[in-house]
Amino acid sequence: MTKTKWAIDVSHSEVAFSVKHMMISKVKGSFNQFDASIEADPADLTTADITFTIDVASIDTRSEDRDNHLRSADFFDVETYPTLTVKSKSITKTSDDEYALTGDVTLHGVTREETFQITFEGEAKDPWGNDKAGFSGSGKVKRSDYGLTWNTALETGGVLVGDQIALNFEIQAVKQA
């Protein structure tokens, strides 16, 4: 099969994250607006070209006050840095349907190379005749690597917000004509 263009079916996709809170629990959230430019053969992602873009202002942790703080200059500074992008550089097959995607992540004005684990979940034709492909992925980034260093020390030791962010995504893509 040759590379074809794919678009994200946002209504069947999710970009989620979690971060340690107060050293004792995790806060989870998602980004509700994202898009991608994908040229790929889903059966062999090693040749794929992927640019994934997240609108960081679309953050949703189910707490309006917290979301507004995360949008502020203390964290994402969405007025200055409205997007997070991932641009694939290399994709290596690690087992039957598993891949390691290494790419440049740009967040808060900083670009760093990161690696994410990707699983090809399969292909299907929907009831309307559209070709769909599913992918799951995960990875971890350190927010301090991107200049996101706001924190508060806790009276009992430790800090309010952890440095390591776990990212998880479920993507359903639709083949373009």
N, C-alpha and C positions, 0 to 999 in steps of 0.2 A: 504494500500500500504506500502511497505517496503522501507527503504532507498536505494538509488542507487547513483552511481557516475555520476556527471555532469561536463561538461567543459564549459568554457565561449566561446561563439561565439563572438570574439572580433570585427568582422566586423559589428555586430549588437548590440554593447554595447558601453557605454560611462561612463567615470568617469570625472565629472566636478566640478569646485569650483568657488567661488566668494569671494572677500575681499574688504572692504571699502578702497577707495583711496582718499587721501587728505580730508577726512572727508565729502566729498560731492558727491561721486559717487562710483560705484563698478567696479572693474576689474574682468573679468571672464576668465577662462582658463580651460584646461583639461589635463589629463595625457593620452598619446596615447598608452602606453604599460603597460599591467596589465594581471594578471592571477589569477586563484583560484583553490583550492582543495575543492570540494563540494561533500558531501555525504548527501543526503536529500530526503525526501518525499515532493515534492512541495506542496501537499495538506495539509501538517502539518509540518511546519518548526520548530516546537518546539524541534524536535529531531535532527536537522541538525548539522553537523560539517562542519564549513567553515573556511578556511584560505585564505585570499585575499591578494595579493601582488601587489604593484604598483612600477614600475621603475620610481623613481622621476626625473631622467634625461630626461624622455620623456615629461616633462612639456611643454605646448604650450599655450601661452597667445597672440599669433599673433604679438609678438614683440621680435625679436631675441636678442636685447640688454637686454631687461628685463628678458627673459628666461635664458640667460647666467648669469645674476646677481643672479637670483633665484637658479641656479645650484651651485653658488660659496659658499665659506665658510661663507659669510654674511648671507646666508639662509640655504638651504638644505645640502650644503657640500657633493655633490653626490660622490666625490672621496672617502670619508670616510663612508658615510651612503647612499648607493645606492638605498635602498628600504624603502617603508612604508608598514607595514603589519597590518592586522586586523585578529585576531584569536578569533572566537566566543567562549564565555563561557556559555551564556544562551540566549535562545530565548523564549519570552513570547508572546502568542497570545493576542492582544488587541481588536480585533473585527474580523469580518468574514475573511477578507483577509489581515489584518494588524497585524504586529508584531513589537516588540521591541527587537532588537539584542544588547546584551551587550557583549563586547569583549575587549581584550587587543589590543590597538593600539601602535605600535612601530614605532617611527619616530625620526630621529636625535639622536639615542642612548638612547632615553627615552621611557619607556613603561608605559602607563596609561590606565585605564579602561574608556571606552566611550560607549554611547548608541546611536544607529541609528534606525530610523523608516524604516520599510521594508513593501512593499506592494507586495503581490503575484498577478501578472497581469493575470495569466492563463497559460494553456498548449495547445499545438497544434502540429499537425504533419505537417512538411513541405512537399513540392511537391516531395521530394526525399525519403520520408519515415522516416525521423529523428524526434524523439520526442524532442520538444523544450518547455522551460518554461521561462516565463518572470517575472522580478522583478524590482521594482523601490525602491529607497531608498534615505534618506536624513539624515543629522545630522550636528552638529556644533562642532568645536573644537577651542580651544584657542592656537594659535601658540606659545605664550610665555610659555605655559605648557610644550612644547617640546624643549625649549631652543632656539627657533627662535625669537630673540628679536631685530634684526637690525631694525632701524628706523631713521627718520629724523624729527626734530621738524619743524613745519611750522611757518612762520612769523606771520600769522594771528591766531595762536593758533592751538592746536591739533597736529597730526602726519601724516606723509605721508602714512603709511600702517596700516590698522586696525589690531586688535589682533584676532578678531573672524573670522574664516574661515567657510563658508557654503559649505558643500559637497553635491553633488547630483549625483546619478548614475542610469543608465538604464542598466540592464543586461539581455541578452538573453543567456540561457544555453542550451546545447545539451546533451541529455542522452547518456552515454557511454555504450558500449556493455559489 
